[in-house]
Amino acid sequence: MTLRTLDTLGDLAGTRVFVRCDFNVPLADGTITDDGRIRAALPTIRALVDAGARVVTASHLGRPKGAPDPQYSLAPVAARLGELLGAPVAAATDTVGASAAEVVAGLENGQVAVLENLRFHPGETAKDDDERRAFAQELAQLADVMVSDGFGVVHRKQASVYELAQLLPSAAGNLVAHEVSVLDRLLTAPERPYTVVLGGSKVSDKLGVIDSLLPRVEKLLIGGGMAYTFLAAQGYAIGKSLVETDQIATAKRYMADAADKGVELILPVDSLMASAFAADATSENAPSENLESTFLGADALGLDIGPASAETFAEAIRTSKTVFWNGPMGVFEFPAFAEGTRAVAQALTETDGLTVVGGGDSAAAARTLGFADDQFGHVSTGGGASLEFLEGKKLPGLEVLGWA
C-alpha cells in the first residue's frame, strides 16, 4: 500500500481541514526560541489556504498532565504562524470546547486557526483506546477532512494522530510525505557508498537502528558518549567516561558483525578528556588506546571526539554518496566540546550526495553551531519517529494513512 497524500482528497474549497502539526517548539519565558517546526508546516498550510480550505491546525507542546497549563499554551505559536503566513491566525483557548467551536465556525475560505494544546485534554494520550477515540470524535466535529503533518508524532498512537485519521477522510501532508520518501530511500535505494554516523550518549538508544542499518551500509561511524562503550569493549581504559557495562557484549557483537559483513566500523582514535562535566572544565586530548594518559589520569572524562577522529569522520562522510547522521559527537552545548559535532555537520554540507540529519539532538546541534537546515539534504522533524522508521517498525500514524 502507498501513503495517501493531499492530492487524494479532491477539491477542498470551503472544506474544514484539520491539520495535525508538530508545533512542539522550545519556549523561554513564553518566547519561541526556534521556530523551525512552525516553518516546516508552512508548505502544507499554504497549499490548503491556496485551495480555499478552512484550515484548523492543532498540535501538542511540552508535557502537560492532561489539563490546561499556561506555560504550554499554543498562543505564541498562533502569533508566530500569523507572522510567517502574513495573515491573521485565530487562536482558540481550548481544544474541543466553546472557544474551539466558535473559532472554527468563524473561519472563511483560506483562513487559518490554531486550537489550544491537544495534551490539555486527557483523551489525547490516554492509554485506553475508547478514551482516545471519544476525544477523536469530538475533534472530528470540528472538521470534514484530516491531514497528518506532524512527523514527530506518527510513531505514537494518539487521538489526533491515529483515531482521528480513522474517523475522517485523511491523508499525509507535504512534510510527512517528504519525510517518508527520504527515509524510505535510506532503507531501500541508497546511493553508494552509504555511511551512517551515530552519536549521543547511549548504545541502548540505538540498538534497533544499528541492527537495521548495519547490513545496508559501507561505513558505520560511532561517536558521542556511546563510543566509550565500544572502546571499553576493545579493552581500552576510558577513565570516568560514560559507559553502559551491560552493553559491552552487544558492542563486541556489532564489531564482529561489521567485520563479517565487510562494513567499516569507525570508532574515535582520540578524545577530548575533561576534568569534569562542565563548560569550563580543564581538558586535554588523549589517544583511544589509553584515554587515561592525560594528566587527569583515571579521573578523565570524555566529552568530545578528538581532532584526529573528527578529521577521519569528516573524510568518511565527504567521500560518501548517502549519509545519515543521528546524535552529537560530544557535549556540543559546551563550546569547548563542540568541535567534533561541528566537524561532522560541516562535512555533511560538503558531501556530494544525499545527507540526512536525523532530527532531535542532531538538528538542534547543527542549528546551535550555526548551520542552516538548507545546507543539508534533509533535516528530519522527528528524532524518535525517524529512528523507529529506520528500525523497520510499523508506525501507527503512517499505517492509518495507508503506509505498510
Secondary structure, DSSP 8 states (H G I E B T S, - for coil): ----BGGGS---TT-EEEEE------EETTEES--HHHHHHHHHHHHHHHTT-EEEEE---S---SS--GGG-SHHHHHHHHHHHTS-EEE-SSSSSHHHHHHHHT--TT-EEE---GGGSTTSS-SSHHHHHHHHHHHHTT-SEEEE--GGGTTS--IIIIIHHHHS-EEE-HHHHHHHHHHHHHHH---SSEEEEE-SS-GGGSHHHHHHHGGG-SEEEE-STTHHHHHHHTT-B-TT----GGGHHHHHHHHHHHHHHT-EEE--SEEEEESSSSTT--EEEEETTBTT-STTGGG-EEEEE-HHHHHHHHHHHHT-SEEEEES-SS-TTSGGG-HHHHHHHHHHHT-SSEEEE-SHHHHHHHHHTT--GGGSSEE-S-HHHHHHHHTT---HHHHTTT--
